[in-house]
Amino acid sequence: MKNRFEVSTEGMRDLHAGRPLWSLAKELVANSWDEDVTLCTVTLRKTRTPDHDEVVELMVEDDGAGFRDIDDAFTIMAPTIKRLNAVVRGRFNVGEKEILSVAEEGTVETVGTTIHFPKEGGREITPNNRTKGTIVSVTIERPWSEYDETIEALRAFLPPSNITYTVNGVEAESRVSIGTTTGALQTVLASGMGQPIRYTIRKTPIDIYEPLNGTGHIYEMGITIQPIDMPYDVDIQQKVPMPPNRDTVTNAYLQDVYAEVLTVVAKDLEKSEASEAWVQMGVEDQRTPDDTVELVMKAKIGPNAVLHSTDTFANENAHDAGKDIIHPRTLSKKERQRFQDVGLVSSKENYGLKEKGAGLEVVPEPKITRDMELVAQYAEWLAKKLLGFDIVVRFIRMKATADNRIAQYGGKQLDFVSDRLGHKWFGMIDGTPTQAQTSLILHELAHEGFSKTPHTGEYVHRIAELGAKATHLAMNEEWWTPTK
């Protein structure tokens, strides 16, 4: 069909002028690598305009067969067979046009044809005697401060093993991957020429490298896409879904990549690394296998971790048994669920008191005396005054346990172990609570909240705070009196 549109070079220039020079240059390298080449050289040179403005001259040359269709050098979005192949990089047919739109002038010299794009605009097409390879050269106004950064970024590419790739005469560093995996990742393909590009899932090799400068990047078949929050360079060996600028991927795609890499490196994670955001994203991805999640869990929270429970007795019992108490809020909801799927349990599950069954058991106190009722009233009053909410008070007896606990608090419930305290303990003097009663109640109420190690840290501060509040309450307000 006849073209319906014209493309404004100035408008395109405005869209791409803010991109780093290496990001524009990478499209020329990607186009070269997509062809049957054995050599690709990038050359940069600093120079000045007649007005002494700083300029960078850039040239990319290869030894391939040249352009299949010379019109591709100046046609935007032309149909291309690259859209049918998942293991080549191109699909938009805009790469060299982006940098040419920004350049002061440029030239494409390929087999049989030279196209010059002069400073004043337009293009000049002439024949040549070239029989092999392509050279794309541009002169582009850029501050020289960008020169070294561009060279460094281009040298960080990961060329295919069959291509000798140099930047200013220096061959890109040959890197050995620290691991390779195969993952089913999203890609974009057309089923035939003239057919629409569609998203599809395809298995692909994923190569993992130590980063050159400490910052990880994601690559598409050796060409850098963007930095990532992971201490690895990750090279995807198929088309990566990206916008036309080819400089970013979606968070969902990145999470899938994190999950795939995690299966390779989880066994070597240190505790600090296991707490990084990319690891959490990988754990939350449902594709991450359980054995990998278990390795991350052990690295992050240790092999003896249990989740904090509202049952403070269970927390203390677990702590005394050498368990690390982990508050659920320190894990994301999805991360916590994945950890629970592979064995993380609440302290209450294994260390809490159970109303029935084997192990630690409790039974209700069969006989509630008037003194016990008064202590319950007093505890409820103190909780309301000091904590600001109502609690439930129970009287229980413990069976089949060597634990010497005389009271416990958790989930806004205070239990007195009446058979261990003895009926005399609940006695008041003329309706006035004893010091022992106040002390025990404050001790238990201070468990409201989380302390990683019971009876230390935050707990100590809370019990001091409750004691101070109770003292000032006694000095300044009417104290509790028994109800009839």
VOVONU-499285 format. One record per residue (C-alpha): residue number from 1; x, y, z. Coordinates in nm, 2 decimals. Layout:
<pts>
+-----+--------+--------+--------+
! seq !   east !  north !     up !
+-----+--------+--------+--------+
! NUM !      X !      Y !      Z !
...
+-----+--------+--------+--------+
</pts>
This chain:
<pts>
+-----+--------+--------+--------+
! seq !   east !  north !     up !
+-----+--------+--------+--------+
!   1 !   0.00 !   0.00 !   0.00 !
!   2 !   0.11 !   0.36 !  -0.04 !
!   3 !   0.26 !   0.53 !   0.26 !
!   4 !   0.01 !   0.73 !   0.46 !
!   5 !   0.27 !   0.92 !   0.67 !
!   6 !   0.57 !   1.14 !   0.65 !
!   7 !   0.84 !   1.14 !   0.92 !
!   8 !   0.98 !   1.46 !   1.06 !
!   9 !   1.35 !   1.44 !   1.11 !
!  10 !   1.34 !   1.73 !   1.35 !
!  11 !   1.06 !   1.57 !   1.55 !
!  12 !   1.26 !   1.24 !   1.56 !
!  13 !   1.57 !   1.44 !   1.66 !
!  14 !   1.38 !   1.59 !   1.96 !
!  15 !   1.27 !   1.24 !   2.08 !
!  16 !   1.63 !   1.10 !   2.07 !
!  17 !   1.86 !   1.39 !   2.14 !
!  18 !   1.84 !   1.33 !   2.52 !
!  19 !   1.95 !   0.97 !   2.50 !
!  20 !   2.31 !   0.88 !   2.59 !
!  21 !   2.54 !   0.84 !   2.29 !
!  22 !   2.62 !   0.48 !   2.37 !
!  23 !   2.24 !   0.40 !   2.37 !
!  24 !   2.21 !   0.54 !   2.02 !
!  25 !   2.54 !   0.37 !   1.90 !
!  26 !   2.43 !   0.03 !   2.04 !
!  27 !   2.16 !   0.01 !   1.77 !
!  28 !   2.43 !   0.02 !   1.50 !
!  29 !   2.62 !  -0.26 !   1.68 !
!  30 !   2.30 !  -0.47 !   1.72 !
!  31 !   2.23 !  -0.43 !   1.35 !
!  32 !   2.58 !  -0.56 !   1.27 !
!  33 !   2.56 !  -0.85 !   1.51 !
!  34 !   2.23 !  -0.96 !   1.36 !
!  35 !   2.40 !  -1.03 !   1.03 !
!  36 !   2.65 !  -1.30 !   0.93 !
!  37 !   2.96 !  -1.11 !   1.03 !
!  38 !   3.29 !  -1.21 !   1.19 !
!  39 !   3.42 !  -0.86 !   1.26 !
!  40 !   3.26 !  -0.55 !   1.41 !
!  41 !   3.46 !  -0.24 !   1.49 !
!  42 !   3.35 !   0.08 !   1.66 !
!  43 !   3.57 !   0.39 !   1.64 !
!  44 !   3.51 !   0.72 !   1.82 !
!  45 !   3.71 !   1.04 !   1.78 !
!  46 !   3.68 !   1.38 !   1.95 !
!  47 !   3.68 !   1.68 !   1.73 !
!  48 !   3.53 !   2.03 !   1.70 !
!  49 !   3.31 !   2.22 !   1.46 !
!  50 !   3.43 !   2.53 !   1.29 !
!  51 !   3.26 !   2.72 !   1.57 !
!  52 !   3.47 !   2.52 !   1.82 !
!  53 !   3.17 !   2.32 !   1.95 !
!  54 !   3.26 !   1.98 !   2.09 !
!  55 !   3.18 !   1.70 !   1.85 !
!  56 !   3.22 !   1.32 !   1.85 !
!  57 !   3.27 !   1.13 !   1.53 !
!  58 !   3.14 !   0.77 !   1.55 !
!  59 !   3.19 !   0.49 !   1.30 !
!  60 !   3.07 !   0.13 !   1.31 !
!  61 !   3.20 !  -0.11 !   1.05 !
!  62 !   3.15 !  -0.48 !   0.98 !
!  63 !   3.25 !  -0.74 !   0.72 !
!  64 !   2.90 !  -0.87 !   0.64 !
!  65 !   2.71 !  -0.89 !   0.31 !
!  66 !   2.56 !  -0.54 !   0.34 !
!  67 !   2.20 !  -0.42 !   0.34 !
!  68 !   1.95 !  -0.66 !   0.20 !
!  69 !   1.74 !  -0.36 !   0.10 !
!  70 !   1.91 !  -0.02 !   0.08 !
!  71 !   1.58 !   0.15 !   0.14 !
!  72 !   1.61 !   0.03 !   0.50 !
!  73 !   1.88 !   0.29 !   0.56 !
!  74 !   1.61 !   0.56 !   0.54 !
!  75 !   1.28 !   0.39 !   0.59 !
!  76 !   1.11 !   0.38 !   0.93 !
!  77 !   0.93 !   0.07 !   1.05 !
!  78 !   0.97 !  -0.11 !   0.72 !
!  79 !   0.88 !  -0.48 !   0.73 !
!  80 !   1.18 !  -0.70 !   0.82 !
!  81 !   1.24 !  -1.07 !   0.84 !
!  82 !   1.40 !  -1.01 !   1.18 !
!  83 !   1.05 !  -1.01 !   1.32 !
!  84 !   1.02 !  -1.38 !   1.24 !
!  85 !   1.33 !  -1.48 !   1.43 !
!  86 !   1.35 !  -1.48 !   1.81 !
!  87 !   1.73 !  -1.50 !   1.82 !
!  88 !   1.81 !  -1.17 !   1.64 !
!  89 !   1.77 !  -0.83 !   1.80 !
!  90 !   1.60 !  -0.61 !   1.55 !
!  91 !   1.23 !  -0.58 !   1.48 !
!  92 !   1.14 !  -0.20 !   1.46 !
!  93 !   1.37 !  -0.11 !   1.17 !
!  94 !   1.45 !   0.23 !   1.33 !
!  95 !   1.80 !   0.18 !   1.48 !
!  96 !   2.03 !   0.36 !   1.25 !
!  97 !   1.76 !   0.62 !   1.18 !
!  98 !   1.76 !   0.73 !   1.55 !
!  99 !   2.13 !   0.83 !   1.55 !
! 100 !   2.11 !   0.98 !   1.20 !
! 101 !   1.82 !   1.20 !   1.31 !
! 102 !   2.04 !   1.34 !   1.59 !
! 103 !   2.37 !   1.36 !   1.39 !
! 104 !   2.50 !   1.67 !   1.22 !
! 105 !   2.56 !   1.46 !   0.92 !
! 106 !   2.62 !   1.09 !   0.85 !
! 107 !   2.69 !   0.83 !   0.59 !
! 108 !   2.58 !   0.47 !   0.53 !
! 109 !   2.83 !   0.29 !   0.29 !
! 110 !   2.72 !  -0.06 !   0.21 !
! 111 !   2.77 !  -0.31 !  -0.07 !
! 112 !   2.72 !  -0.12 !  -0.40 !
! 113 !   2.56 !   0.19 !  -0.25 !
! 114 !   2.66 !   0.50 !  -0.04 !
! 115 !   2.40 !   0.72 !   0.11 !
! 116 !   2.51 !   1.05 !   0.25 !
! 117 !   2.29 !   1.25 !   0.49 !
! 118 !   2.43 !   1.61 !   0.47 !
! 119 !   2.40 !   1.87 !   0.74 !
! 120 !   2.14 !   2.07 !   0.55 !
! 121 !   1.91 !   1.77 !   0.53 !
! 122 !   1.79 !   1.52 !   0.27 !
! 123 !   2.00 !   1.24 !   0.14 !
! 124 !   2.24 !   1.18 !  -0.15 !
! 125 !   2.25 !   0.82 !  -0.30 !
! 126 !   2.55 !   0.72 !  -0.51 !
! 127 !   2.69 !   0.38 !  -0.63 !
! 128 !   3.02 !   0.25 !  -0.50 !
! 129 !   3.25 !  -0.05 !  -0.57 !
! 130 !   3.23 !  -0.20 !  -0.23 !
! 131 !   3.19 !  -0.58 !  -0.23 !
! 132 !   3.18 !  -0.66 !   0.14 !
! 133 !   3.07 !  -0.50 !   0.47 !
! 134 !   2.90 !  -0.19 !   0.58 !
! 135 !   3.02 !   0.13 !   0.74 !
! 136 !   2.78 !   0.37 !   0.92 !
! 137 !   2.95 !   0.69 !   1.03 !
! 138 !   2.80 !   1.00 !   1.20 !
! 139 !   2.92 !   1.33 !   1.33 !
! 140 !   2.72 !   1.43 !   1.64 !
! 141 !   2.74 !   1.73 !   1.87 !
! 142 !   2.81 !   1.58 !   2.22 !
! 143 !   3.02 !   1.71 !   2.51 !
! 144 !   3.35 !   1.54 !   2.53 !
! 145 !   3.26 !   1.44 !   2.89 !
! 146 !   3.04 !   1.18 !   2.73 !
! 147 !   3.32 !   1.03 !   2.52 !
! 148 !   3.48 !   0.81 !   2.79 !
! 149 !   3.14 !   0.70 !   2.92 !
! 150 !   3.04 !   0.59 !   2.57 !
! 151 !   3.36 !   0.39 !   2.52 !
! 152 !   3.32 !   0.22 !   2.86 !
! 153 !   2.95 !   0.13 !   2.79 !
! 154 !   3.02 !  -0.01 !   2.44 !
! 155 !   3.31 !  -0.22 !   2.57 !
! 156 !   3.08 !  -0.37 !   2.83 !
! 157 !   2.88 !  -0.55 !   2.56 !
! 158 !   2.89 !  -0.93 !   2.54 !
! 159 !   2.97 !  -1.02 !   2.18 !
! 160 !   2.89 !  -1.36 !   2.03 !
! 161 !   3.18 !  -1.60 !   2.03 !
! 162 !   3.20 !  -1.59 !   1.64 !
! 163 !   3.24 !  -1.21 !   1.62 !
! 164 !   3.56 !  -1.01 !   1.70 !
! 165 !   3.43 !  -0.69 !   1.84 !
! 166 !   3.65 !  -0.39 !   1.92 !
! 167 !   3.60 !  -0.03 !   2.04 !
! 168 !   3.88 !   0.21 !   1.95 !
! 169 !   4.10 !  -0.08 !   1.88 !
! 170 !   4.05 !  -0.26 !   2.21 !
! 171 !   3.87 !  -0.59 !   2.20 !
! 172 !   3.58 !  -0.63 !   2.44 !
! 173 !   3.67 !  -0.82 !   2.75 !
! 174 !   3.60 !  -1.19 !   2.72 !
! 175 !   3.39 !  -1.30 !   3.01 !
! 176 !   3.31 !  -1.64 !   3.13 !
! 177 !   2.96 !  -1.69 !   3.27 !
! 178 !   2.93 !  -1.79 !   3.63 !
! 179 !   2.62 !  -1.98 !   3.55 !
! 180 !   2.36 !  -2.06 !   3.28 !
! 181 !   2.00 !  -2.16 !   3.31 !
! 182 !   1.71 !  -2.21 !   3.07 !
! 183 !   1.38 !  -2.02 !   3.14 !
! 184 !   1.05 !  -1.97 !   2.97 !
! 185 !   1.04 !  -1.59 !   2.92 !
! 186 !   0.82 !  -1.36 !   2.72 !
! 187 !   0.93 !  -1.26 !   2.37 !
! 188 !   0.78 !  -1.10 !   2.06 !
! 189 !   0.75 !  -1.27 !   1.72 !
! 190 !   0.55 !  -1.25 !   1.40 !
! 191 !   0.43 !  -1.58 !   1.24 !
! 192 !   0.50 !  -1.45 !   0.89 !
! 193 !   0.58 !  -1.15 !   0.68 !
! 194 !   0.29 !  -0.91 !   0.70 !
! 195 !   0.16 !  -1.08 !   1.01 !
! 196 !   0.13 !  -0.89 !   1.34 !
! 197 !   0.39 !  -0.91 !   1.61 !
! 198 !   0.26 !  -1.10 !   1.91 !
! 199 !   0.38 !  -1.17 !   2.26 !
! 200 !   0.46 !  -1.53 !   2.32 !
! 201 !   0.64 !  -1.74 !   2.59 !
! 202 !   0.96 !  -1.92 !   2.47 !
! 203 !   1.23 !  -2.11 !   2.65 !
! 204 !   1.57 !  -1.94 !   2.62 !
! 205 !   1.92 !  -1.97 !   2.76 !
! 206 !   2.00 !  -1.71 !   3.02 !
! 207 !   2.37 !  -1.64 !   3.09 !
! 208 !   2.49 !  -1.49 !   3.42 !
! 209 !   2.81 !  -1.29 !   3.46 !
! 210 !   2.99 !  -1.10 !   3.73 !
! 211 !   2.94 !  -0.73 !   3.65 !
! 212 !   3.24 !  -0.52 !   3.53 !
! 213 !   3.19 !  -0.23 !   3.77 !
! 214 !   2.97 !  -0.37 !   4.05 !
! 215 !   2.64 !  -0.27 !   3.89 !
! 216 !   2.43 !  -0.54 !   3.72 !
! 217 !   2.27 !  -0.50 !   3.38 !
! 218 !   2.02 !  -0.69 !   3.17 !
! 219 !   2.13 !  -0.77 !   2.81 !
! 220 !   1.95 !  -0.88 !   2.50 !
! 221 !   2.19 !  -1.12 !   2.32 !
! 222 !   2.50 !  -0.92 !   2.44 !
! 223 !   2.36 !  -0.57 !   2.40 !
! 224 !   2.30 !  -0.37 !   2.72 !
! 225 !   1.94 !  -0.28 !   2.79 !
! 226 !   1.94 !  -0.12 !   3.14 !
! 227 !   2.09 !  -0.13 !   3.49 !
! 228 !   1.91 !  -0.37 !   3.73 !
! 229 !   1.90 !  -0.41 !   4.11 !
! 230 !   2.10 !  -0.73 !   4.10 !
! 231 !   2.48 !  -0.78 !   4.14 !
! 232 !   2.49 !  -0.97 !   3.81 !
! 233 !   2.49 !  -0.91 !   3.44 !
! 234 !   2.22 !  -1.12 !   3.28 !
! 235 !   2.22 !  -1.19 !   2.91 !
! 236 !   1.89 !  -1.31 !   2.76 !
! 237 !   1.94 !  -1.51 !   2.45 !
! 238 !   1.63 !  -1.41 !   2.26 !
! 239 !   1.43 !  -1.10 !   2.18 !
! 240 !   1.34 !  -0.91 !   2.49 !
! 241 !   1.00 !  -0.72 !   2.49 !
! 242 !   1.09 !  -0.35 !   2.49 !
! 243 !   0.96 !  -0.02 !   2.35 !
! 244 !   1.13 !   0.12 !   2.03 !
! 245 !   1.41 !   0.29 !   2.23 !
! 246 !   1.50 !  -0.06 !   2.36 !
! 247 !   1.62 !   0.08 !   2.69 !
! 248 !   1.38 !  -0.06 !   2.95 !
! 249 !   1.18 !  -0.37 !   3.04 !
! 250 !   0.86 !  -0.41 !   3.24 !
! 251 !   0.88 !  -0.49 !   3.62 !
! 252 !   0.69 !  -0.81 !   3.55 !
! 253 !   0.95 !  -0.92 !   3.30 !
! 254 !   1.23 !  -0.82 !   3.53 !
! 255 !   1.07 !  -1.02 !   3.82 !
! 256 !   1.07 !  -1.33 !   3.60 !
! 257 !   1.44 !  -1.27 !   3.52 !
! 258 !   1.52 !  -1.23 !   3.89 !
! 259 !   1.34 !  -1.56 !   3.96 !
! 260 !   1.54 !  -1.75 !   3.69 !
! 261 !   1.87 !  -1.61 !   3.82 !
! 262 !   1.78 !  -1.69 !   4.17 !
! 263 !   1.76 !  -2.06 !   4.09 !
! 264 !   2.13 !  -2.05 !   4.00 !
! 265 !   2.27 !  -1.83 !   4.27 !
! 266 !   2.05 !  -1.90 !   4.57 !
! 267 !   2.29 !  -2.16 !   4.71 !
! 268 !   2.56 !  -1.90 !   4.74 !
! 269 !   2.36 !  -1.61 !   4.89 !
! 270 !   2.49 !  -1.44 !   5.21 !
! 271 !   2.24 !  -1.31 !   5.47 !
! 272 !   2.28 !  -0.95 !   5.35 !
! 273 !   2.23 !  -1.05 !   4.99 !
! 274 !   1.92 !  -1.26 !   5.07 !
! 275 !   1.75 !  -0.94 !   5.20 !
! 276 !   1.80 !  -0.75 !   4.88 !
! 277 !   1.49 !  -0.63 !   4.69 !
! 278 !   1.56 !  -0.84 !   4.38 !
! 279 !   1.58 !  -1.16 !   4.58 !
! 280 !   1.24 !  -1.08 !   4.74 !
! 281 !   1.09 !  -1.02 !   4.39 !
! 282 !   1.24 !  -1.35 !   4.28 !
! 283 !   1.09 !  -1.54 !   4.58 !
! 284 !   0.75 !  -1.38 !   4.52 !
! 285 !   0.75 !  -1.51 !   4.16 !
! 286 !   0.55 !  -1.83 !   4.14 !
! 287 !   0.80 !  -1.98 !   3.89 !
! 288 !   1.07 !  -2.00 !   4.16 !
! 289 !   1.09 !  -2.36 !   4.28 !
! 290 !   1.04 !  -2.45 !   4.64 !
! 291 !   1.39 !  -2.57 !   4.69 !
! 292 !   1.52 !  -2.23 !   4.58 !
! 293 !   1.28 !  -2.05 !   4.81 !
! 294 !   1.40 !  -2.27 !   5.10 !
! 295 !   1.76 !  -2.18 !   5.03 !
! 296 !   1.67 !  -1.81 !   5.03 !
! 297 !   1.47 !  -1.85 !   5.35 !
! 298 !   1.76 !  -2.01 !   5.54 !
! 299 !   2.00 !  -1.75 !   5.41 !
! 300 !   1.77 !  -1.46 !   5.51 !
! 301 !   1.63 !  -1.56 !   5.84 !
! 302 !   1.83 !  -1.87 !   5.94 !
! 303 !   1.74 !  -2.23 !   5.98 !
! 304 !   1.59 !  -2.18 !   6.33 !
! 305 !   1.34 !  -1.91 !   6.26 !
! 306 !   0.98 !  -1.91 !   6.35 !
! 307 !   0.72 !  -1.64 !   6.30 !
! 308 !   0.62 !  -1.42 !   6.59 !
! 309 !   0.28 !  -1.50 !   6.73 !
! 310 !   0.02 !  -1.31 !   6.93 !
! 311 !   0.07 !  -1.59 !   7.18 !
! 312 !   0.36 !  -1.45 !   7.39 !
! 313 !   0.40 !  -1.77 !   7.58 !
! 314 !   0.47 !  -1.94 !   7.24 !
! 315 !   0.72 !  -1.67 !   7.15 !
! 316 !   0.91 !  -1.71 !   7.48 !
! 317 !   0.90 !  -2.08 !   7.47 !
! 318 !   1.04 !  -2.08 !   7.11 !
! 319 !   1.31 !  -1.83 !   7.22 !
! 320 !   1.41 !  -2.04 !   7.51 !
! 321 !   1.44 !  -2.34 !   7.27 !
! 322 !   1.69 !  -2.14 !   7.06 !
! 323 !   1.46 !  -2.02 !   6.79 !
! 324 !   1.49 !  -1.69 !   6.62 !
! 325 !   1.16 !  -1.50 !   6.64 !
! 326 !   1.08 !  -1.32 !   6.31 !
! 327 !   0.80 !  -1.06 !   6.30 !
! 328 !   0.57 !  -1.11 !   6.00 !
! 329 !   0.60 !  -0.74 !   5.91 !
! 330 !   0.97 !  -0.79 !   5.82 !
! 331 !   0.85 !  -1.00 !   5.52 !
! 332 !   0.62 !  -0.91 !   5.24 !
! 333 !   0.29 !  -1.09 !   5.23 !
! 334 !   0.39 !  -1.30 !   4.92 !
! 335 !   0.74 !  -1.37 !   5.05 !
! 336 !   0.60 !  -1.48 !   5.39 !
! 337 !   0.35 !  -1.71 !   5.21 !
! 338 !   0.63 !  -1.87 !   5.00 !
! 339 !   0.84 !  -1.92 !   5.32 !
! 340 !   0.54 !  -2.08 !   5.49 !
! 341 !   0.49 !  -2.31 !   5.19 !
! 342 !   0.84 !  -2.45 !   5.25 !
! 343 !   0.82 !  -2.49 !   5.62 !
! 344 !   0.82 !  -2.16 !   5.81 !
! 345 !   0.58 !  -2.19 !   6.10 !
! 346 !   0.44 !  -1.96 !   6.37 !
! 347 !   0.59 !  -2.00 !   6.72 !
! 348 !   0.24 !  -2.09 !   6.83 !
! 349 !   0.23 !  -2.40 !   6.61 !
! 350 !   0.51 !  -2.58 !   6.79 !
! 351 !   0.55 !  -2.39 !   7.12 !
! 352 !   0.21 !  -2.25 !   7.22 !
! 353 !  -0.02 !  -2.39 !   7.48 !
! 354 !  -0.29 !  -2.61 !   7.34 !
! 355 !  -0.63 !  -2.65 !   7.49 !
! 356 !  -0.64 !  -3.02 !   7.39 !
! 357 !  -0.39 !  -3.27 !   7.27 !
! 358 !  -0.04 !  -3.39 !   7.35 !
! 359 !   0.24 !  -3.17 !   7.48 !
! 360 !   0.17 !  -2.85 !   7.66 !
! 361 !  -0.20 !  -2.85 !   7.77 !
! 362 !  -0.42 !  -2.63 !   7.98 !
! 363 !  -0.76 !  -2.68 !   8.13 !
! 364 !  -1.00 !  -2.42 !   8.28 !
! 365 !  -0.98 !  -2.36 !   8.65 !
! 366 !  -1.29 !  -2.54 !   8.79 !
! 367 !  -1.34 !  -2.31 !   9.09 !
! 368 !  -1.33 !  -1.93 !   9.06 !
! 369 !  -1.32 !  -1.76 !   9.40 !
! 370 !  -1.43 !  -1.41 !   9.48 !
! 371 !  -1.06 !  -1.31 !   9.53 !
! 372 !  -0.98 !  -1.43 !   9.18 !
! 373 !  -1.27 !  -1.24 !   9.03 !
! 374 !  -1.14 !  -0.92 !   9.20 !
! 375 !  -0.79 !  -0.98 !   9.06 !
! 376 !  -0.95 !  -1.03 !   8.71 !
! 377 !  -1.14 !  -0.69 !   8.75 !
! 378 !  -0.82 !  -0.52 !   8.86 !
! 379 !  -0.62 !  -0.66 !   8.56 !
! 380 !  -0.89 !  -0.56 !   8.32 !
! 381 !  -0.90 !  -0.21 !   8.46 !
! 382 !  -0.52 !  -0.17 !   8.44 !
! 383 !  -0.52 !  -0.30 !   8.08 !
! 384 !  -0.79 !  -0.05 !   7.98 !
! 385 !  -0.60 !   0.24 !   8.15 !
! 386 !  -0.25 !   0.15 !   8.04 !
! 387 !  -0.31 !  -0.02 !   7.70 !
! 388 !  -0.63 !   0.15 !   7.60 !
! 389 !  -0.84 !  -0.15 !   7.52 !
! 390 !  -1.03 !  -0.43 !   7.69 !
! 391 !  -0.87 !  -0.77 !   7.76 !
! 392 !  -1.00 !  -1.11 !   7.85 !
! 393 !  -0.88 !  -1.27 !   8.18 !
! 394 !  -0.89 !  -1.65 !   8.22 !
! 395 !  -0.79 !  -1.88 !   8.51 !
! 396 !  -0.63 !  -2.20 !   8.39 !
! 397 !  -0.45 !  -2.51 !   8.52 !
! 398 !  -0.15 !  -2.66 !   8.34 !
! 399 !  -0.11 !  -3.03 !   8.27 !
! 400 !   0.17 !  -3.24 !   8.13 !
! 401 !   0.43 !  -2.98 !   8.12 !
! 402 !   0.75 !  -2.91 !   8.31 !
! 403 !   0.71 !  -2.53 !   8.24 !
! 404 !   0.69 !  -2.33 !   8.56 !
! 405 !   0.49 !  -2.04 !   8.41 !
! 406 !   0.25 !  -1.88 !   8.65 !
! 407 !   0.08 !  -1.64 !   8.40 !
! 408 !   0.08 !  -1.57 !   8.02 !
! 409 !  -0.04 !  -1.30 !   7.79 !
! 410 !  -0.11 !  -1.29 !   7.42 !
! 411 !  -0.38 !  -1.19 !   7.18 !
! 412 !  -0.54 !  -0.95 !   7.43 !
! 413 !  -0.59 !  -1.24 !   7.67 !
! 414 !  -0.43 !  -1.27 !   8.02 !
! 415 !  -0.42 !  -1.62 !   8.18 !
! 416 !  -0.34 !  -1.68 !   8.54 !
! 417 !  -0.22 !  -2.03 !   8.62 !
! 418 !  -0.42 !  -2.06 !   8.93 !
! 419 !  -0.30 !  -2.40 !   9.05 !
! 420 !   0.06 !  -2.27 !   9.05 !
! 421 !  -0.02 !  -1.94 !   9.21 !
! 422 !  -0.24 !  -2.09 !   9.47 !
! 423 !  -0.56 !  -1.94 !   9.60 !
! 424 !  -0.39 !  -1.74 !   9.87 !
! 425 !  -0.20 !  -1.54 !   9.61 !
! 426 !  -0.52 !  -1.39 !   9.48 !
! 427 !  -0.62 !  -1.25 !   9.83 !
! 428 !  -0.63 !  -0.87 !   9.86 !
! 429 !  -0.60 !  -0.67 !  10.18 !
! 430 !  -0.92 !  -0.47 !  10.24 !
! 431 !  -0.98 !  -0.47 !   9.87 !
! 432 !  -0.64 !  -0.33 !   9.78 !
! 433 !  -0.43 !  -0.53 !   9.53 !
! 434 !  -0.09 !  -0.66 !   9.65 !
! 435 !   0.24 !  -0.55 !   9.51 !
! 436 !   0.29 !  -0.90 !   9.38 !
! 437 !  -0.04 !  -0.89 !   9.19 !
! 438 !   0.04 !  -0.55 !   9.03 !
! 439 !   0.39 !  -0.67 !   8.94 !
! 440 !   0.27 !  -0.98 !   8.77 !
! 441 !   0.00 !  -0.81 !   8.58 !
! 442 !   0.24 !  -0.53 !   8.45 !
! 443 !   0.49 !  -0.80 !   8.36 !
! 444 !   0.23 !  -0.98 !   8.14 !
! 445 !   0.08 !  -0.66 !   7.99 !
! 446 !   0.42 !  -0.55 !   7.88 !
! 447 !   0.41 !  -0.84 !   7.63 !
! 448 !   0.16 !  -0.64 !   7.42 !
! 449 !   0.37 !  -0.57 !   7.11 !
! 450 !   0.67 !  -0.73 !   6.96 !
! 451 !   1.01 !  -0.80 !   7.11 !
! 452 !   1.25 !  -1.01 !   6.91 !
! 453 !   1.40 !  -1.15 !   7.23 !
! 454 !   1.14 !  -1.17 !   7.52 !
! 455 !   1.22 !  -0.99 !   7.84 !
! 456 !   1.49 !  -0.78 !   7.67 !
! 457 !   1.51 !  -0.49 !   7.44 !
! 458 !   1.17 !  -0.34 !   7.36 !
! 459 !   1.00 !  -0.54 !   7.63 !
! 460 !   1.21 !  -0.37 !   7.90 !
! 461 !   1.12 !  -0.03 !   7.77 !
! 462 !   0.75 !  -0.12 !   7.76 !
! 463 !   0.74 !  -0.26 !   8.12 !
! 464 !   0.92 !   0.06 !   8.24 !
! 465 !   0.67 !   0.27 !   8.05 !
! 466 !   0.37 !   0.08 !   8.20 !
! 467 !   0.52 !   0.11 !   8.55 !
! 468 !   0.56 !   0.48 !   8.51 !
! 469 !   0.21 !   0.53 !   8.37 !
! 470 !   0.07 !   0.32 !   8.66 !
! 471 !   0.26 !   0.53 !   8.91 !
! 472 !   0.14 !   0.86 !   8.77 !
! 473 !  -0.21 !   0.72 !   8.74 !
! 474 !  -0.21 !   0.63 !   9.11 !
! 475 !  -0.08 !   0.98 !   9.20 !
! 476 !  -0.32 !   1.18 !   8.99 !
! 477 !  -0.64 !   0.98 !   8.94 !
! 478 !  -0.88 !   0.78 !   9.15 !
! 479 !  -0.74 !   0.43 !   9.18 !
! 480 !  -0.92 !   0.11 !   9.12 !
! 481 !  -1.17 !  -0.01 !   9.38 !
! 482 !  -1.35 !  -0.35 !   9.38 !
! 483 !  -1.70 !  -0.36 !   9.24 !
! 484 !  -1.97 !  -0.52 !   9.45 !
+-----+--------+--------+--------+
</pts>
